[in-house]
Amino acid sequence: MTTSIKISRLLEENTYDLKLELVAGQEGLDRLISSSKIQKPGLALTGFTEHLHVERVQVFGNTEISYLRTLSHPDQRAVLSKLFDSPLACVVVTKDLDVPSALIDGCETAKLALMKTPLASSAFISQLQAFLEEALTATGSLHGVLVDVFGVGVLLTGKSGIGKSEVALDLVMRGHRLVADDIVHVTRRKEGDVYGHASELLEHHMEIRGLGIINIKDLFGVAAVRERKKIELLIELTEWDPAHEYDRLGVERDFFNLVGVDLPHAVVPVRPGRNMTTIVEVAARNHLLKLQGHHSAEEFAQRIKDAISRGAGTPPARSTDSNRDEEVE
């Protein structure tokens, strides 16, 4: 799971065109950034550091550099020394401004990475924030199969050989779509949704024991696959155990935590004669009903409670033969 990155990643990044170069403080490249938000420490330079967020990149723009230049060299060193008492992540000077020697010396002394970029502060902050939001996203991977069933992202898990790929293949043949087989890479978006996708090497491929590796896109067409999908339901396939008491009503809600997000979780036993493909389809439909506010199991349980409270759950007493004779007379 990725929740922080090293400062050195900023210098290696090319996609977002940050155009950063290291000025001083190479020893600080191993420090970590754990927030996608950026801070301009204007007020902190005056000594008010109460709202200084050390986990953020500190951007020195025209305002900060101009303020430092109004101070004498000893005052600059004093101001920066107090600021660098906090374990900051790093400092970036924007707009290719000349970096004061006091700032360079202060970063070297504090072993704090100091970088500069020709980008204006507004452009740099926008591009850096976009990069950090992607880089700091919680990620992970797990063994399973991800399929799109009626628009619901269903993640099938279970031990190797339980039949996950076979169920997914049957779902594809019924018109549903494969997202990933064997290894599913998951990413948590900032809004709390979890998305899954396959690796570039395994994309569109599936392993079927006895057949080997097959390409779903080539066999069934482009409509049978998709690149990524939001995961909304996790179904764990297990071997049938007669001694185990499985959920028969579905009233109890179970969740599985995946990269920090709780997802609805169901354990479905596998045994000969059970049509697992149909069960997965029904689970997806039932999930859609729940999203619309209809929970079949809870509604059924409530009907039973209502019937019992009305006394309908008690069968009427049987009439004896003598009673029936009296009624006839």
N, C-alpha and C positions, 0 to 999 in steps of 0.2 A: 504494500500500500504506500503510495507516494503522498506525503503531506508536507514535505520540505525539499528544497533543492540547494545545492552548493552555489556560491556566488560565481564560481568559475563557469557555470552553465550560461551565464549572461554573455560572456565573451565568446562562447562557442555557438551561440544562437545565430542562425542565418535567415530563417524563414521570416521573421518579423523585422528584419533590417534595423536592428538597434544601433549599429555602427559604433559600438563601444570599443575603447582602447584603454588599457591599464596605464595609469599614471604613477601610482605608488601603492604600497601596502600589499605586495604579492602574497605575503604570509596570511593575509585575511581572505584569500580565495576559497578556503575550506569552511568559512562560516556559512550559516544556513539562512535562507529566506523561507518563512513559513506563512506569509500573507501576500495576497495578490494586490493589496492596496498599497498606494505610494504616498509618501509624506514629504512635504516641503517644510524644513525645520526653521522657518523664518523666526517665529516667536521664541523657539528654543535657543536661538543664538543670543537672545537678550538675557538668558538665564532662567526663563520659565520652562522647565522641562517636564512638568507634571503630565502633559499629554503627549510626550514623546514615545512613539511606538518603535521599540528597538528591532522588532522582527520585520520591519518594512524597509524598502530601499529609500534612502534619504536623497532627495534631489535638490541640488544647489543651482538655482537659476539666476537670472539677472538680479533679482531682488536680494538674494542671499549674498552673492559675490559683491554687489555694490555696497551693501551694508558693511561687509568685512573691510572693504577698502576705505571706509570712513574712519576706521580705527587705526591706531598706531600698531606697529608690528608686535610689540609686547602685549598690547590689549587683544590683538587677534589671537595670539598664542594662548592667552588666558581664557578667552571665550571658547576657543575650540577644545582646549584641554578639559574644561568643565563639561562640554557637550560629549566629548569622547570618553568620559568616565562611564557613560552608559555603553553596554555591549551592542553597539549598532551593527546592523547587517553589512551595509556598505554605503558609499557615497558616490553620487554621479553628478558631474558638472555638465550642464547642457550648453547648447548654442556655441560650442567651441570657445568658450570664454577663457581668458588667461587665468590659470589657477594660481592663487596666491601661494607664495612659498611657505607661509605659516600653515596653510591647509595641507600641503604636501608633507611637511615635517610632522604635523600632528597625526596624520594618517599612518606614516611610517612608524612613529613612536607607539601608537595604539595598535599597530598591526592590523589596520583597517583598510580594506581594498578601496582605492580611489580611482574612479574611471571618468572618462569624459566622452561626449558625443557631440557631433555637429548639429543634431536635431534640436529644434526649439523645445522648451519644456512641455508645452501642451501636446505636441506630436509624440515626443518621447514617452511621456506618461501614458498616453493612449495605447501606444504599441507595446510598451513594457507590461501594462496591465493585461492586455490580451494574451501575451505570452505566458504570464504567470498564472492566469486563470486556467490555462490548459495544462501547464507544467505541474501545478500544485493540486490538480484533481486527483482524488483517491482512485487508485487502480488496483487491479488484481487479476487473477486467472484461476479457473477451476476446471475439473474434469466433468464434462457433461455435453449436452446437445441443446442448442437454442433454436427454436422454431417459431414462426409467426403463424398462429392459428386463429383465424377469424379476426385478425388485427391485434391479437393479444400475444405479447412476447412470453412464451412458455419455456422455461429452462428445465430440462429433464436431467436429473442426477441419479446416481446409484452406482453400485460397484461395477467394475469391468465385467462385461459378458452378460449383464442383466437384460439387455435388449433395447437399450436407448436408441441406438442408430437404426435398428429395424423399425421401431415405432416411428421415428422421424421419417424414414423412407416411405412408410405407408402413408404418413400424413402428406408428404410431398405428392404422392400419387393421387391423393384425394383433392389436390389443388392448393395445399398450403405451401409455405415457403421455408426453406432452410436458411439459417443465418450462420451457424457454426456447429461443427462436429468435433468431438474429442476434447479439444481445448477451447474454452470460451474465455476471451479476455473481456473484463468488465471495467467500466468507467463510471464514476459517480459525478453527475453534473451538479453545479452549484445549487440548483433548485431542488435537489434531493432525489432525482431520478437516476436509475441505474441503466446503462446501456451496455449491450454485449456485441461483440464482433469476433470474427475469426482472425487468425494470423494470416499474413500475406501468403505464407507457404501452404496453409491448409484451406484457404478460401475456396468455397464451392465444392470441396471434396468431402467424401464420406468413406469410412471404412466399414465394409460388410464382411463379417467372417465367412469364409468359404468363397467369396467373390474377390475380395481384395479392395483396392482403392477405386472408387468410381467418381466421376465428375458430374454432379447434379445439374450444373448449368448446361453442359453439353448434351446430357441425356434428356432433360425435360424442358430446356429453354430458359431464357433470362427471367421469365416470370416466376420460376420455381425457386429463386434465390433472392436474397437482399443483403446489403453490405452490413448493416447494423440495425439493432432493434432495441427498443426500451423493454426491459424485463419487468413483467408485472406479476408473474405467477411462477412459483418453483414447485415442481412435482418430483418427489423422490420415489424411485421404483425400488422395491425391496422384495426379497424372496418370501413367499407365503410361509408363515409360521403358525401352525394350528394353535400353539400355546399362547400366541400374542392376541391381545384384545384390541382390535382395530376400531377406529371411529366409525360408527354406523349411522349417526344422525348428522354430523357435520356442524353441530352447534358451537363446539369449542373452536376457537380461532387460534391457529398456530402460525408463527412467523419465523423466518430465517434471516439473520443479519448478514447482508452482503455489502462489503465496503462501507459499512456504517449506516446502511438503509435497511429497515425491516420490510421484508417482502412476504406476502401470503405464501404459506408452505403447506403442502399436503403430502402425506405418505400413502402410496398406493401399492398394495401387495400384488405380486405377479404370480400367476399360477395358470396351468393349462386350462383353456376354455374361456379365459377372460380376454375380451377384446380391448387391448390397451389403447389402441388408436381411438376407438369410440369414446373410451373413458377420458382421454386427454381432450378430445373435442368437446365433450360435455362439460369438463372442468373449465374450459375456456369460455363456453357460453354462460355457464353459471357465474363466472367471474364478471362478465359483462352485465349480467342481471344485478349483481351486488353493487356495481358501480352506479346503477340506476336506482338503487335503494330497495331492491327486492332480494331478501335473504330467505330462500326457500326453507332451509332447515329451521331457522328461528321462527318463521311464520307457522310452520307445522307444529313446532313445540308449543307455540302460543295457543294454537287451536286445541291441542291436547289439554293444556292448563285450563282453558275456558270451558271445555267439555266437562272436566272434572269438577270445576267450581260450580257448574250448573247441575251437577249430580247425574249427568248423562253417562258417566263412566260406570255407574252401578246398574247391572242388568236387572230387569223386572223379575219378581218372584214368580215361579211357575205355579199354575193352578193345579190342585189335586183333583182326582176323579170325582170326589164327593162334592167339591166346590162347583165343578162343572155341572153335576147333576142338579145341584140346587139352583144354578143359574138357568137351566133348562125349564125346571118346574116353575 
